[in-house]
Amino acid sequence: MEELKQAIILRSDLGMGPGKKCAQACHACLLSAEQAQNQTPGIYKSWKQSGQKKVVLKVPDLESLNGLYHMAKKMGIPAAIIQDAGLTQLEPGTTTAVGIGPATAEKIDKICGTLKLL
């Protein structure tokens, strides 16, 4: 079986505090995993049973984040883009993060293998 993983990518230009970053990453992880459960149930099940490997990365801006999301969708990989409700640090509707996968590590790396860790 191929290695499976999920990528969580956060914008670094928003000045989010550590707790906010964690919350947005959790939203991205959960929504992307839920999409995978429906879209690619076999991969989701294998990923879940093998430890739910994930990596948390950063991008400098909204344009970069949107590009990754659209690339994942074009490749048929489950992906979820997160927009903040605006209850604390950010304006309502601010796009903060994207979750990609789970999918094969090879596919995830094609999309975001050059990004830096958060």
JODA-V870973 format. One record per helix or strand of 2 or more residues. SS is the DSSP state (2 for helix, 1 for strand). FROM is the first residue (numbers start at 1). TO is the last residue. If there is no record, write none. Layout:
ss=SS from=FROM to=TO
ss=SS from=FROM to=TO
This chain:
ss=1 from=4 to=11
ss=2 from=18 to=39
ss=2 from=41 to=49
ss=1 from=54 to=59
ss=2 from=62 to=74
ss=1 from=79 to=83
ss=1 from=95 to=104
ss=2 from=105 to=112
ss=1 from=116 to=117
